[in-house]
């Protein structure tokens, strides 16, 4: 079951009213996009589009429909609606995003609180792949994937922040195949991002 805050519930009802779609459902898709990362998609759906295998959660004036895998991925997650700066919109807090290893979780906290808000302006994100032998293994995505400045971001931003905040980590390794980046924020020497 998903926990829906009053603010999120009211915002869904506002959307249903604004779109003149009272009686429709909210389709929630929760896809796992890494060891501890989920991507959420929300859509309004006509009651005629309900599937037999859908997991249905009643929220009073509307229902949330999920395919079985999304229901499992979103189990015990909280859906909220926030309105502050770059975070405006629906926000999900999912207990499955926490690492079992306290060292990995400490690195993840640095990525969530310091690194990803900074690189989001370039359409990028940094994922923790894991921690092995006191090395944090990370992967760049979005505008950071294939970016000509990824080495600088790694050495002067990501690595410095992680090593300062988590002294048990002795090195940071980049597992990204930057050559396969399709839409880098900064092109590599001699390349065009377009």
N, C-alpha and C positions, 0 to 999 in steps of 0.2 A: 504494500500500500504506500502511496505517495502522500506526504504531508503537504497540504496546500494552505499557505498562509491566507489570512483574511484579505490582505492587500492584493495577492495574486488572484484570488477568487473574484474580488470586485473588478479587477482589470479585465479578466476574461468575460465577465458579464457586460462590461462596457463595450468590449469588442463585438460581442454577439449582438448587442443592441445597435451599435453604430453600423454594423453590416446588415442589420435587419435579418438576423439568422437565429432568432430565439428558437430553442428546441434542437439546435445542432449540437454536436459534441466537439470536444477538443481532442484531436489525435496527437499523442505523445510518442515520439520515436526517440529511443535512447540507445545510441550506438557506442560500443567500446572502441576507442581510437588509440589504444596504447595500454601499457600495463596498468595505469592508474588514471586514465583520462577518458571522459565520456563526452560525446557531442549530443546535444538535444535539439530536436526539431518539433515545433508546434504548428498545427494546422487546424482550421475549423472544418468539420465534415458533416455532410448531410446525413440524417439518420438512415437513409437508404443505402449508404456506403458501408454500414457496419458489417464486419466479417464474423463468421461463426467462431473463429478461434480467438477473437479479441478478448482481452481481459478488460473488464469494465469496472470503473470506480465511480461511484456517485459522489458529486460535490454539491448536492442540493438542487440548484437550478440548472445544472448541466452535468454531463458525464465526461470522464476522461477514458478514451479508448487506447489500448496499447496491444501490440502484437506480443506473444508470450516472451520473446527474448528481451524486448524493451521493458516489459513488466519486471522481469528478473533483474535487469541492469539498474532499474530505477527504484527497486525495493528499498524502502526506508529513506529515500531521498526527500528533501524539502524543496518545494517550488515556491519562490517568492517573486515579488516584483519590486525592483529598486529603481530609484530615480536620483542618481548622483553621478554627475560628470560622465565619464566614459562607460560607466557600468549601467546605464539606463536600460531597462528591459527585464525580461524574466531571467531569474538567476536560480541555479540549482546547487544545493549543497548535498553531496552524496557521500555517505560514510564509506563507500567502497573506494573512494579516491585516496584513502589513507593507506600508507605503507605499514606493513607489520614490523619492519625493521626501523627502530627509532632513528638510526643514522640516516637512512634513506628518507624518512619523513622530515628530518631536519633540513636536508638538501631540498626536498620538495617545497618546504615552507619558504626557503630563500627564493626559489623560482617563482612561486605564487605571489609573494609579497614584494619582491624587489625587481626581479629580472623581467618576468612576463609583462607587467604593466609598462615597463620602459620600452620593450621591443614591440609592443602592440601597436604603437604609433606608426611603425613601418610594416604593419600587417604580419608580423612574425610571432613566433612562440618558441619556447625551449621546453623540451620534455625530458624528464628523468627516465632513462632506460633502466637503470639499476645502480647499485653500489657493489663493487667487488674489490677486495684487497685495499681498502681505504681510497679507492678511486671512484669518483662519481662519473658515470657514463651518461652523457646527454646526447640529445638529437635536436637539431634545429628544424623548424617547419615554417610554412607560410613564406613571407617575404625574406626570412633569414636563410631559407633553403636555397643554396647556390649563390648567396649574396657575396659580392666582392669584399665586403667588410666583415665577413663572418669570423675570420681569424682574429681581427681586432676586437670584435664583440666578445669572442671567447676569452682571449687573454686579458683584456683590460676591463671587461664587465663581468661576465659570468664567472670565470675562474676566480678573479679577485674577490667577488662578493661571497662565493661559496667558501673559499679558504678562510676568509676573515670571520664568517659567521659559524662555520662548522670546523673547528680545529682538527678533528679526527680525520677529516678528508685531506689527503696529501697531494692529490692531483685530480684534474678534470679532463676527461677524454671525450672527444667529439666523434660520434659514430655515424654522422650524417654523410651520405653520398652527395656532396655538393655539386658534382658534375651533372646530376640528374635534376637539379632545381629548374622549375619551369617558369617561375615569375619572380626572380630576385629583386629586392628593393634597389640595390646597387649592382650594376653589371660588373663582371670581372674584367680585367684589362682587355681591351680590344673587342669586347662583346657588347651587344645591345640587349637591354632587357625586353625589347619589343619585337 
